[in-house]
Amino acid sequence: MNTSEQTSKKEAKQTELSGSEQSPFQKELKNYGILTIGVLFVALGVYFFKFPNNFSIGGVTGAAILLTRILDGTISSGSIVFIINLILLVIGYLILGKGFGLKTAYGSFLLSGTLSVLELICPMKKPLTTEPMVDLFFAVALPAIGSAILFNYGGSTGGTDIIAMILKKYTNANIGQALFCTDVLLTLATFPLFGATTGFLSLTGLILKSLVVDNMIESMNLCKYFTVICENPEPICEYILNTLKRSATICDAQGAFTHKNKKMILTVMTRAQAIHLLRFIKKIEPEAFVMITNTSEIIGRGFRT
């Protein structure tokens, strides 16, 4: 192949890549579309499962459930969420200024608006099912999925997240512990207001929430980190680059026992891609030494930036 043919192929490839790249507007549109899906998961879990069962599992929605009871239902829980979030948004904007997240404001308004719309089109007079544990499961699981989606795209539904931003700016307090203590107090308040059954179910929900959200975020981000020690890295790297569309790093290595010079390949990819790579390595170089590690904190191009 002559030089002109190589150049034309290279230019064609660059044109193809540039044509497939999304513009900044398209990326932002996609991000906000995914944020919307995350907020909807939270709203469905809160409205259909938390509110009807009075599961106060902390946060603004938990406070709204308690205030609705104290006010004897004169103001709905969805309206209280809207009022609290609106107040917190104004305070956050005044105190944090440019540091205040646009995505947090979007998530906060969307959650409040969605809850208000659901109250109009689908009023809930009683729990959706006759099994409190089933309702509790979805009251925890749906918001956990939504929160994980929001976290992955730098968003939130406001509320206590805004309080955390303000505390972080002006104090050295352990924000995570402070917010967790607040959630515990809100949950314990369900005992005198709604009785022991609802109180213990809410307490169970709080414990599950603290376990499920982090695991959900980690599971959604889970990737496989490969360390491959072999003698001929070219076929493996070519497969990673051209077939799996990932990248890799090659390092020099030496066996401690044999003192033979080898190559070490480092790469990270999704779980589905990892299965294909492992099969290829076993086929092309069965003597290769392969170490695979689960990882969820990957920062860089192609992953979280």
C-alpha positions in Angstrom: 0.0 0.0 0.0 1.5 3.4 -1.0 1.7 6.5 1.1 -1.3 8.3 -0.6 -3.6 5.3 0.0 -2.6 5.2 3.7 -3.2 8.9 4.0 -6.6 8.7 2.4 -7.7 5.8 4.6 -6.5 7.7 7.7 -8.4 10.8 6.6 -11.5 8.7 5.9 -11.3 7.2 9.4 -10.9 10.6 11.0 -13.9 11.9 9.1 -15.9 8.9 10.2 -14.9 9.4 13.8 -15.6 13.1 13.7 -19.0 12.6 12.1 -20.0 10.1 14.8 -19.0 12.5 17.6 -21.9 14.3 19.3 -22.0 18.0 19.6 -21.9 19.6 23.1 -25.6 20.4 22.8 -26.4 16.8 21.9 -24.4 15.5 24.8 -26.1 17.9 27.2 -29.5 17.0 25.8 -28.7 13.3 26.3 -27.5 14.0 29.9 -30.7 15.8 30.8 -32.8 13.1 29.2 -31.1 10.5 31.4 -31.4 12.8 34.5 -35.1 13.0 33.7 -35.4 9.2 33.8 -33.6 9.2 37.1 -35.9 11.7 38.6 -39.0 9.8 37.4 -37.7 6.7 39.1 -37.4 8.7 42.4 -40.9 10.3 41.9 -42.6 6.9 41.2 -41.1 5.3 44.3 -41.9 8.3 46.5 -45.5 8.9 45.3 -46.8 5.4 44.8 -45.0 3.7 47.7 -43.6 6.1 50.3 -46.5 8.7 50.6 -49.4 6.2 50.8 -47.7 4.1 53.5 -46.2 7.1 55.4 -42.7 5.7 55.1 -40.6 8.5 56.5 -37.1 7.4 55.4 -35.4 10.8 55.8 -34.8 13.6 53.4 -37.3 16.2 52.2 -39.9 13.6 51.3 -39.7 12.2 54.8 -40.1 15.6 56.3 -43.1 16.2 54.0 -44.9 13.1 55.2 -44.5 14.1 58.8 -45.6 17.7 58.1 -48.7 16.5 56.3 -49.7 14.5 59.3 -49.0 17.4 61.7 -51.0 19.8 59.5 -53.8 17.2 59.4 -53.6 16.8 55.6 -54.5 20.5 54.8 -51.4 20.5 52.5 -50.5 17.5 50.5 -47.0 15.9 50.8 -46.2 16.7 47.2 -47.0 20.4 47.8 -44.8 20.4 50.9 -41.9 18.9 48.9 -42.4 21.6 46.3 -42.4 24.4 49.0 -39.3 23.0 50.9 -37.4 22.5 47.7 -38.2 26.0 46.4 -37.0 27.5 49.7 -33.8 25.5 49.6 -33.2 26.4 45.9 -33.5 30.1 46.7 -31.2 29.8 49.7 -28.8 27.7 47.7 -28.6 30.2 44.9 -28.2 33.1 47.3 -25.5 31.4 49.4 -23.6 29.3 46.8 -24.0 31.6 43.7 -22.2 30.2 40.7 -21.2 27.1 42.7 -24.9 26.0 42.8 -25.5 23.1 40.4 -27.9 23.6 37.5 -28.5 19.9 37.4 -29.5 19.9 41.1 -32.0 22.8 40.4 -33.3 20.9 37.4 -33.8 17.7 39.4 -35.4 19.5 42.3 -37.9 21.3 40.2 -38.7 18.2 38.1 -39.3 16.0 41.2 -41.5 18.6 42.8 -43.4 19.2 39.6 -43.8 15.5 38.9 -45.2 14.8 42.4 -47.7 17.7 42.0 -48.9 16.4 38.6 -49.3 12.8 39.9 -51.4 14.2 42.8 -53.8 15.7 40.2 -54.0 12.9 37.7 -53.7 9.9 40.1 -54.7 10.7 43.7 -53.6 8.0 46.2 -56.2 7.4 48.9 -54.6 4.1 50.2 -51.5 2.0 49.6 -51.0 0.5 46.2 -50.8 -3.1 47.6 -52.0 -4.8 50.8 -48.4 -6.0 51.5 -46.4 -3.3 53.4 -43.1 -5.1 52.8 -43.7 -5.1 49.0 -44.4 -1.4 49.2 -41.4 -0.8 51.3 -39.2 -2.7 48.8 -40.3 -0.4 45.9 -40.2 2.6 48.2 -36.5 1.9 48.6 -35.5 0.3 45.3 -37.0 2.8 42.9 -35.5 5.9 44.5 -32.2 4.0 44.8 -32.1 3.3 41.1 -33.0 6.9 40.3 -30.4 8.3 42.7 -27.7 6.1 41.2 -28.6 7.4 37.7 -28.5 11.0 38.9 -25.2 10.5 40.7 -23.6 9.1 37.6 -24.5 12.2 35.6 -23.7 14.8 38.3 -27.3 15.5 39.3 -29.6 15.2 42.3 -33.1 15.9 43.4 -32.1 18.8 45.7 -33.4 18.8 49.2 -30.7 17.6 51.7 -28.1 17.7 48.9 -28.4 21.6 48.9 -28.1 21.6 52.7 -24.9 19.5 52.3 -23.5 21.9 49.8 -24.0 24.8 52.2 -22.6 22.9 55.2 -19.6 21.9 53.1 -18.8 25.6 52.3 -19.0 27.0 55.8 -18.2 24.2 58.2 -15.8 21.3 58.7 -18.6 19.0 59.9 -18.9 15.5 58.8 -21.8 16.1 56.4 -22.6 12.4 55.7 -23.0 11.7 59.4 -24.9 14.9 60.0 -27.4 14.1 57.2 -27.7 10.5 58.4 -28.5 11.7 61.9 -31.2 14.0 60.5 -32.7 11.1 58.6 -32.7 8.9 61.7 -34.6 11.7 63.7 -37.1 12.1 60.9 -37.6 8.3 60.8 -38.0 8.0 64.6 -40.7 10.7 64.5 -42.9 8.3 62.6 -43.4 6.2 65.8 -45.5 8.8 67.8 -47.2 10.1 64.6 -48.1 6.9 62.8 -47.6 4.1 65.3 -45.1 1.3 65.9 -45.8 -0.7 62.7 -45.2 2.2 60.3 -42.3 3.3 62.5 -40.4 0.0 62.4 -41.1 -0.3 58.6 -39.7 3.2 58.1 -36.6 2.3 60.2 -36.1 -0.8 58.2 -36.4 1.3 55.0 -33.8 3.7 56.3 -31.3 0.8 56.9 -32.0 -0.7 53.5 -31.6 2.7 51.9 -28.2 3.2 53.4 -27.1 -0.1 52.0 -28.9 -0.2 48.7 -28.0 3.2 47.2 -24.2 2.8 47.4 -24.4 -0.8 46.1 -26.7 0.4 43.3 -24.3 3.1 42.3 -21.3 0.7 42.4 -23.2 -2.0 40.4 -24.1 0.5 37.7 -20.5 1.6 37.4 -18.9 -1.8 37.7 -16.2 -2.6 35.2 -13.4 -5.1 34.8 -9.8 -4.2 35.2 -7.4 -6.6 33.3 -3.8 -7.2 34.0 -2.5 -9.5 31.3 1.1 -10.8 31.4 2.2 -12.4 28.1 5.0 -12.7 25.6 3.1 -11.4 22.5 0.8 -8.4 23.3 0.2 -7.3 19.7 -2.8 -9.6 18.9 -4.5 -8.9 22.3 -4.0 -5.1 22.0 -5.3 -5.2 18.4 -8.4 -7.0 19.6 -8.9 -4.5 22.4 -8.5 -1.5 20.1 -10.3 -2.6 16.9 -13.0 -5.0 18.2 -13.8 -3.9 21.7 -13.1 -0.2 20.9 -11.1 0.3 24.1 -7.6 1.3 24.9 -4.7 -0.3 26.8 -1.3 0.3 28.3 1.7 -1.9 27.7 4.5 -2.2 30.2 7.8 -4.2 30.3 7.8 -7.0 32.9 10.2 -9.7 34.0 9.4 -13.1 35.6 10.8 -13.3 39.1 11.5 -17.1 38.8 12.4 -17.5 35.1 13.8 -14.0 34.6 12.2 -14.0 31.1 11.2 -10.7 29.6 7.5 -10.3 29.2 4.9 -7.7 28.5 2.1 -6.5 30.8 -1.2 -5.2 29.3 -3.4 -3.0 31.5 -7.0 -2.2 30.3 -10.5 -1.5 31.7 -13.8 -2.4 30.1 -17.4 -3.3 30.7 -18.5 -6.7 32.0 -19.8 -7.7 28.6 -16.6 -6.7 26.8 -14.6 -8.5 29.5 -16.2 -11.9 28.6 -15.1 -11.5 25.0 -11.6 -10.5 25.9 -11.1 -13.4 28.2 -12.3 -15.8 25.6 -9.9 -14.3 23.0 -6.9 -14.4 25.3 -7.5 -18.1 26.1 -7.8 -18.8 22.4 -4.8 -16.7 21.1 -2.4 -17.1 24.1 -3.5 -19.8 26.6 -0.3 -19.4 28.6 -0.9 -15.8 29.4 -1.3 -14.9 33.1 -4.6 -12.9 33.5 -5.8 -11.0 36.6 -9.3 -9.6 36.6 -10.5 -7.1 39.3 -13.8 -5.5 39.8 -13.7 -1.7 39.9 -16.3 1.1 39.9 -14.2 4.2 40.3 -12.7 4.9 36.8 -12.0 8.5 35.8 -10.9 9.3 32.3 -11.9 9.3 28.7 -14.5 6.7 27.9 -15.6 6.5 31.5 -16.3 9.2 34.1 -14.7 12.6 33.5 
